[in-house]
Amino acid sequence: MQQWYDKCVIEKNIPLSRNPDALLFINLPNPVYSFANGGERSCMIIESLEGGYDKNFTYIIGCEKSRQAAVIDAAVGAEQIISAASDLDLHIKYLIITHTHHDHYAWAEALLKKLRDITLITYSDALQGIGEKKHRMVDDGDTMYLGSEELKFLHTPGHYPDSICIVTNGAVFTGDTLFIGRTGRTTS
């Protein structure tokens, strides 16, 4: 068990004393994992990159087995995202935008231009157009797979009408629905 725990890449960069985008771990201090493929244990890779106007986070999440990855919010430069994914030996397949405030998709266009086979994912009634690339719109309750990792989308319009959260088996990525240490603002 300890060897499996040690090889899982778990969140390591969240400063708990500030209020950027929140990542809520459901089962800390355990690694983020899921059971897939007939009960076989797998590890979800999670890397955070801090940056942007409001010290937002960009998350790179990946399936340990398939090496497929998704970027959640493009709040840091495209080169930084691509480099971090490469360092983790991950292939970015999706760019998920939690809501269309500019600080969450500031680098989306640049990332979409550099990665030709990436699919953009937003809420179905996204308020801002982003990119001309492949675009998948999601609604409340939709699910998709990132390798063997299931992602479930929840529409959470309190902060902004097109806000979504991404639920995995072990973590919830909240955009600005929650901040670290407090709820998100509804004054946007």
Salt bridges, closest charged atoms under 4 A:
ASP21 OD2 - HIS104 ND1 3.37
GLU40 OE2 - LYS65 NZ 2.54
GLU47 OE1 - LYS12 NZ 2.61
GLU50 OE1 - ARG18 NH2 3.04
ASP54 OD2 - ARG185 NH2 3.86
GLU64 OE2 - LYS7 NZ 3.74
ASP73 OD2 - HIS104 ND1 2.80
GLU79 OE2 - LYS114 NZ 2.79
ASP103 OD2 - HIS104 NE2 3.94
ASP117 OD2 - HIS91 NE2 3.34
ASP176 OD2 - HIS99 NE2 3.33
ASP176 OD2 - HIS104 NE2 3.04
ASP176 OD2 - HIS159 NE2 3.25
